[in-house]
Amino acid sequence: MQKIMLNNGVEMPILGFGVFQIQDEKECEQAVCDALLAGYRLIDTAAAYQNEEAVGRGIKRSGIPRQEIFVTTKLWIQDAGYNSAKKAFKNALDRLQLDYLDLYLIHQPYGDIYGSWRAMEELYHEGKIKAIGVSNFQNDRLLDLIMNNEVKPAVNQVETHPFFQQIENAQFMKEQNVQIQSWGPFAEGKKDIFKNEVLVEISGKYNKSVAQVILRWLTQRDIVVIPKSVREERIIENINIFDFNLKQEDMELIQTLDTKESLFNRPNDMARVKSLNSMRFNI
Ligand SMILES: NC(=O)c1ccc[n+]([C@@H]2O[C@H](COP(=O)([O-])OP(=O)(O)OC[C@H]3O[C@@H](n4cnc5c(N)ncnc54)[C@H](OP(=O)(O)O)[C@@H]3O)[C@@H](O)[C@H]2O)c1
């Protein structure tokens, strides 16, 4: 598996497995186990997905040694702040049945993120987390966090797919030495992405699926990807992307699909900020 070196020297697989919206515990445990046996070595979960226990069981059941697996989870807004973040981190480790994390992300740029960051910096210095980062941070919030803290985020996980390519934002993150990670690489199936004419045509040229073309396009841009599937054949299909390279002309064709707009959030959507801030989970 190809790896990316983070700004603190830690290596992260360029392709991993996401478990958002795998609510059923057995299904999640099975999917994580299938993914690890198929060769994935990065699992991306979050406290808000409410499936960390199942992820932990899937890891154990796979029999793959802990140190070979890069495990990410995320701190939800309700646990923002120094004391709450420390407690939330411990609870997350307990649910995952792990004694350290590879990557801990602030899930959303809301609440007392500076308190959270101080707690995460301490846990990082104590060796309980190998790298710390953020998710869904716009460039201004990212730069502010960088300029007002000691440890720079290693990763910013943001929506990135053919319809929202994050070209300028990825460039900014690169200049800041913050690794971009894509969530929703398939746009969660929206806009009939798997039937998109441009993508279907390119997939035919390489004898690959549309999903594989999308993941190859992202990884050729040095973007870390974490596709989700509960189907074993798709889990295998989605990791099988390193035996071909998209030509520059095809990378450019995919670039024409960019709408530069999120498919999930509108800019300055205050109702969404309110709704996210009031989401409470039993965690
Ligand atoms: N930080 C954040 O705020 C945030 C937000 C969203 C997601 N994420 C992370 O990013 C991960 C990936 O994003 P996502 O789960 O939202 O969506 P996604 O990976 O873009 O899309 C998942 C969808 O694509 C389908 N699919 C997967 N592989 C396929 C294939 N080869 N062919 C056809 N369909 C396929 C899946 O169906 P089946 O399962 O039925 O195969 C599912 O409906 C998440 O699991 C999570 O870890 C983070």
The ligand as an ORCA input file, in Angstrom:
! r2SCAN-3c Opt
* xyz 0 1
  N     -15.388     14.164      8.248
  C     -16.617     14.175      7.822
  O     -17.408     15.087      8.122
  C     -17.102     13.040      6.968
  C     -18.323     13.127      6.300
  C     -18.719     12.044      5.510
  C     -17.888     10.943      5.384
  N     -16.709     10.874      6.055
  C     -15.795      9.696      5.941
  O     -15.574      9.414      4.561
  C     -15.967      8.074      4.293
  C     -16.460      7.922      2.853
  O     -17.529      8.794      2.590
  P     -19.052      8.331      2.579
  O     -19.204      7.045      3.293
  O     -19.853      9.465      3.065
  O     -19.420      8.146      1.041
  P     -18.716      7.531     -0.270
  O     -17.570      6.677      0.115
  O     -18.531      8.652     -1.228
  O     -19.890      6.659     -0.884
  C     -20.390      5.524     -0.273
  C     -21.521      4.997     -1.177
  O     -20.984      4.472     -2.396
  C     -21.371      3.113     -2.545
  N     -20.223      2.397     -3.111
  C     -19.032      2.120     -2.522
  N     -18.189      1.510     -3.369
  C     -18.858      1.372     -4.525
  C     -18.515      0.805     -5.783
  N     -17.302      0.279     -5.994
  N     -19.445      0.830     -6.767
  C     -20.664      1.375     -6.556
  N     -21.051      1.931     -5.387
  C     -20.154      1.928     -4.385
  C     -21.738      2.638     -1.153
  O     -22.737      1.634     -1.192
  P     -22.532      0.190     -0.481
  O     -22.087      0.428      0.934
  O     -23.905     -0.422     -0.573
  O     -21.519     -0.526     -1.309
  C     -22.308      3.925     -0.522
  O     -23.660      4.085     -0.922
  C     -17.035      7.802      5.358
  O     -17.361      6.441      5.497
  C     -16.397      8.443      6.558
  O     -15.407      7.595      7.106
  C     -16.305     11.914      6.836
*
